[in-house]
Amino acid sequence: MHIVVCVKQVPDTKIIKINPKTNTLDRRSAPAILNPYDAHAVQTAVSIKEKTGGTISVLSMGPPQATAVIKKSIEIGADRGYLISDRAFAGADTLATSYALSKALERIGKDLPVDMVICGKHAIDGDTGQVGPGIARRMDIPPITNVIEVSEVNMKEKTVLIKRKLTNGYELIQTEMPCLLTVEKEINQIEYSPMPNMIKAARYEPIIWAVSDLENVERSQLGLKGSPTIVGKMFTPPRPEGGKKLEGSADEQIKQLMEVLMEKKDLLSIQSSK
């Protein structure tokens, strides 16, 4: 079993500020951390490995200092890490990022075939949730999003049973491997790292690849050249309005409630359990 977890170094959004002139994140205003959703992705891989055995690799794209999030992943329980770092990757949107990571995954898979790719649901800086499905599309493997439980991994049949969260319920899916999962935070709790993992992480040096180390790469699909996304404007969304308070006698409140329900009737639906 070979699981590759894609991780990202992000600014701590609890502290970061927005540049009022450019409407972009001022990444220098906050410390860089491992994307929280990606930490849960690594922990998910560790839980699967405890049941099936195998190897956990982590993969990231970023500047040289992004090796810190790979080391953090090693501390959680990953076995090895890869960083693709090159000026050619700078300014990449989700389309260019998924392309670069898929090429790195192809390179990793030549040494040890990849059975499963796990990503966090989204990164807290961009909040798009597009990179994971984008990687799956380029690798032509099934993407399963919003995963909250990996119920069973059958290495003999090469299948995995997954529970995912929907807007109005849950869905149980069985899919073939290789596949790609994007996980929610609620899938697990990040465990305390044992001392051997911490020592290993402190000493570990990730494998760093430039564009020239990858194969069959179209440079026009990397970085700014391969990024059609344009951020027109960033703004703070308005605060949601509070609920409507019902007043008066019980009969009056029932009448008001019925009026609200009739106004919102188009939003109400009953679905069969079949």
C-alpha positions as CSV (number, residue, x, y, z in Angstrom):
1,M,0.0,0.0,0.0
2,H,1.5,3.3,-1.1
3,I,-0.4,6.5,0.0
4,V,0.7,9.9,-1.1
5,V,-0.6,12.9,0.8
6,C,-0.5,16.3,-0.9
7,V,0.2,19.1,1.7
8,K,0.5,22.8,1.5
9,Q,2.3,25.5,3.5
10,V,-0.2,28.3,4.2
11,P,-0.2,31.5,6.3
12,D,-2.1,31.4,9.6
13,T,-5.4,32.9,8.6
14,K,-6.2,33.8,12.2
15,I,-3.4,36.5,12.0
16,I,-3.0,37.3,8.3
17,K,-4.0,40.7,6.8
18,I,-5.3,41.7,3.4
19,N,-3.4,44.3,1.4
20,P,-5.9,47.1,0.8
21,K,-4.3,48.2,-2.5
22,T,-4.0,44.8,-4.2
23,N,-6.9,43.0,-2.4
24,T,-4.6,40.0,-1.9
25,L,-3.3,38.2,1.1
26,D,-0.3,39.7,2.7
27,R,1.6,36.5,3.4
28,R,4.4,38.2,5.3
29,S,1.9,39.3,8.0
30,A,1.5,35.8,9.5
31,P,3.6,32.8,10.2
32,A,3.5,29.8,7.8
33,I,1.9,26.6,9.0
34,L,0.8,23.2,7.6
35,N,-2.7,23.6,6.2
36,P,-4.9,22.2,8.9
37,Y,-7.0,20.0,6.6
38,D,-3.8,18.5,5.2
39,A,-2.7,17.6,8.7
40,H,-5.9,15.5,9.0
41,A,-5.1,14.0,5.6
42,V,-1.7,12.8,6.9
43,Q,-3.4,11.4,10.1
44,T,-5.9,9.6,7.9
45,A,-3.0,8.0,5.9
46,V,-1.3,7.0,9.2
47,S,-4.6,5.3,10.4
48,I,-4.9,3.4,7.1
49,K,-1.2,2.3,7.3
50,E,-1.7,0.9,10.8
51,K,-4.3,-1.5,9.3
52,T,-2.8,-2.3,6.0
53,G,0.9,-1.6,6.3
54,G,2.8,0.1,3.5
55,T,4.4,3.5,2.9
56,I,3.2,7.1,3.3
57,S,4.8,9.8,1.1
58,V,4.0,13.5,1.3
59,L,4.2,15.9,-1.6
60,S,4.2,19.7,-1.6
61,M,4.9,22.5,-4.0
62,G,6.4,25.8,-2.8
63,P,9.5,27.7,-2.0
64,P,12.4,26.0,-0.2
65,Q,11.1,26.9,3.2
66,A,8.0,24.7,2.5
67,T,10.2,21.7,3.7
68,A,8.9,22.7,7.1
69,V,5.4,21.3,6.4
70,I,7.0,18.1,5.1
71,K,8.9,17.7,8.3
72,K,5.7,18.3,10.2
73,S,4.1,15.5,8.2
74,I,7.0,13.2,9.0
75,E,6.4,14.1,12.7
76,I,2.7,13.0,12.3
77,G,3.8,9.7,10.8
78,A,4.7,10.0,7.1
79,D,7.7,8.0,5.9
80,R,9.2,10.3,3.3
81,G,8.6,13.6,1.6
82,Y,9.0,15.4,-1.7
83,L,9.0,19.1,-2.5
84,I,8.8,20.5,-6.0
85,S,10.4,23.9,-5.9
86,D,11.2,26.1,-8.9
87,R,10.6,29.7,-10.0
88,A,8.6,28.2,-12.9
89,F,5.9,27.2,-10.4
90,A,5.5,30.7,-9.0
91,G,2.1,32.4,-9.3
92,A,0.3,29.1,-10.0
93,D,-3.5,29.0,-9.6
94,T,-5.3,25.7,-8.9
95,L,-5.2,24.6,-12.5
96,A,-1.4,25.0,-12.8
97,T,-0.9,23.6,-9.3
98,S,-2.8,20.4,-10.0
99,Y,-0.9,20.0,-13.2
100,A,2.5,20.3,-11.5
101,L,1.5,18.0,-8.6
102,S,0.2,15.4,-11.0
103,K,3.5,15.4,-12.8
104,A,5.3,14.9,-9.5
105,L,3.0,12.1,-8.6
106,E,3.8,10.4,-11.9
107,R,7.5,10.6,-11.0
108,I,6.9,9.2,-7.5
109,G,4.8,6.4,-8.9
110,K,7.6,5.2,-11.1
111,D,9.6,4.3,-8.0
112,L,6.6,2.9,-6.1
113,P,3.1,2.7,-7.7
114,V,0.6,4.9,-5.9
115,D,-2.6,3.3,-4.5
116,M,-4.2,6.3,-3.0
117,V,-3.8,10.1,-3.0
118,I,-5.2,12.0,0.0
119,C,-5.7,15.8,0.2
120,G,-7.3,18.1,2.6
121,K,-10.7,19.3,1.7
122,H,-9.3,22.7,0.8
123,A,-6.5,25.1,1.8
124,I,-7.4,27.8,4.3
125,D,-5.7,30.5,2.2
126,G,-7.5,29.9,-1.1
127,D,-10.5,27.9,0.1
128,T,-11.3,26.6,-3.4
129,G,-11.2,22.8,-2.9
130,Q,-10.2,22.5,-6.6
131,V,-6.6,21.1,-6.5
132,G,-7.6,17.6,-5.3
133,P,-10.2,16.9,-7.9
134,G,-7.9,18.6,-10.5
135,I,-5.2,16.1,-9.7
136,A,-7.6,13.2,-10.0
137,R,-8.8,14.4,-13.4
138,R,-5.3,14.7,-14.7
139,M,-4.4,11.2,-13.4
140,D,-7.7,9.7,-14.6
141,I,-8.6,8.3,-11.2
142,P,-11.9,8.7,-9.2
143,P,-12.0,11.6,-6.8
144,I,-14.1,11.2,-3.6
145,T,-14.6,14.5,-1.8
146,N,-15.7,15.5,1.7
147,V,-14.6,12.2,3.2
148,I,-15.4,11.8,6.9
149,E,-14.5,8.1,7.3
150,V,-12.4,5.4,5.5
151,S,-14.4,2.4,6.6
152,E,-12.5,-0.4,4.9
153,V,-9.5,-0.9,2.6
154,N,-9.4,-4.2,0.8
155,M,-6.0,-4.7,-0.6
156,K,-6.9,-8.0,-2.2
157,E,-9.8,-6.6,-4.2
158,K,-8.1,-3.2,-4.5
159,T,-11.2,-1.4,-3.2
160,V,-11.9,1.1,-0.5
161,L,-15.2,1.8,1.3
162,I,-15.7,5.5,2.2
163,K,-18.3,7.6,3.9
164,R,-18.6,11.2,2.7
165,K,-20.6,14.2,3.8
166,L,-23.3,15.7,1.6
167,T,-25.3,18.9,2.0
168,N,-28.4,16.9,3.1
169,G,-27.0,13.7,4.5
170,Y,-24.2,11.1,4.0
171,E,-23.2,8.8,1.2
172,L,-21.4,5.4,1.5
173,I,-19.2,4.7,-1.6
174,Q,-17.1,1.8,-2.7
175,T,-14.4,2.7,-5.2
176,E,-11.5,1.0,-6.9
177,M,-7.9,2.0,-6.2
178,P,-6.0,4.0,-7.2
179,C,-8.2,6.8,-6.1
180,L,-8.1,10.3,-4.6
181,L,-9.7,11.4,-1.4
182,T,-10.2,14.9,0.0
183,V,-10.9,14.8,3.8
184,E,-12.9,16.9,6.2
185,K,-11.4,17.9,9.6
186,E,-14.0,15.7,11.4
187,I,-12.5,12.5,10.0
188,N,-10.0,12.3,13.0
189,Q,-8.1,14.0,15.7
190,I,-4.5,14.8,15.3
191,E,-2.6,12.6,17.7
192,Y,0.4,13.7,19.7
193,S,3.6,12.7,17.9
194,P,5.8,10.1,19.6
195,M,9.3,11.0,20.4
196,P,10.9,8.8,17.6
197,N,8.8,10.6,15.0
198,M,9.9,14.0,16.3
199,I,13.5,13.0,16.2
200,K,13.1,11.6,12.7
201,A,11.4,14.8,11.5
202,A,14.1,17.0,13.0
203,R,16.8,15.1,11.1
204,Y,14.8,14.4,7.9
205,E,15.8,16.1,4.6
206,P,13.0,16.0,2.0
207,I,13.7,15.1,-1.7
208,I,13.6,18.4,-3.7
209,W,12.8,18.4,-7.4
210,A,13.0,21.2,-9.9
211,V,11.0,21.3,-13.1
212,S,13.9,19.6,-14.9
213,D,13.6,16.6,-12.6
214,L,10.0,15.9,-13.8
215,E,9.2,14.2,-17.1
216,N,7.1,15.3,-20.1
217,V,6.3,18.7,-18.5
218,E,4.7,21.4,-20.7
219,R,6.1,24.6,-19.2
220,S,3.3,26.6,-20.7
221,Q,1.0,24.9,-18.1
222,L,3.1,26.0,-15.1
223,G,3.1,29.1,-12.9
224,L,1.6,32.3,-14.2
225,K,1.6,31.1,-17.8
226,G,-0.6,28.2,-17.0
227,S,-2.9,30.1,-14.7
228,P,-6.0,31.6,-16.4
229,T,-7.6,32.6,-13.0
230,I,-7.8,36.4,-12.4
231,V,-8.8,37.7,-8.9
232,G,-10.9,40.7,-9.7
233,K,-11.8,41.7,-6.2
234,M,-11.5,40.5,-2.6
235,F,-13.9,41.6,0.2
236,T,-15.2,40.7,3.5
237,P,-18.7,39.1,3.1
238,P,-21.6,40.7,5.0
239,R,-22.5,39.2,8.3
240,P,-25.5,36.8,8.1
241,E,-28.8,38.2,9.3
242,G,-30.3,36.8,12.5
243,G,-33.3,34.6,12.6
244,K,-36.8,36.1,12.8
245,K,-38.2,36.3,16.3
246,L,-41.8,35.2,16.8
247,E,-43.8,37.3,19.3
248,G,-47.3,37.4,20.7
249,S,-49.5,34.6,21.9
250,A,-49.1,31.0,20.9
251,D,-51.8,31.3,18.2
252,E,-50.2,34.5,16.9
253,Q,-46.8,32.8,16.8
254,I,-48.2,29.8,14.9
255,K,-49.7,32.1,12.4
256,Q,-46.4,33.9,11.9
257,L,-44.6,30.6,11.6
258,M,-47.0,29.4,8.9
259,E,-46.4,32.6,7.0
260,V,-42.7,32.1,7.1
261,L,-43.0,28.5,6.0
262,M,-45.2,29.5,3.1
263,E,-42.7,32.1,2.0
264,K,-39.9,29.4,2.1
265,K,-41.9,26.5,0.7
266,D,-39.8,26.3,-2.4
267,L,-36.8,25.5,-0.2
268,L,-38.5,22.6,1.5
269,S,-38.4,19.2,-0.1
270,I,-39.0,15.6,0.9
271,Q,-36.7,12.9,-0.5
272,S,-37.4,9.2,-0.6
273,S,-35.0,7.0,1.3
274,K,-35.1,4.5,-1.6
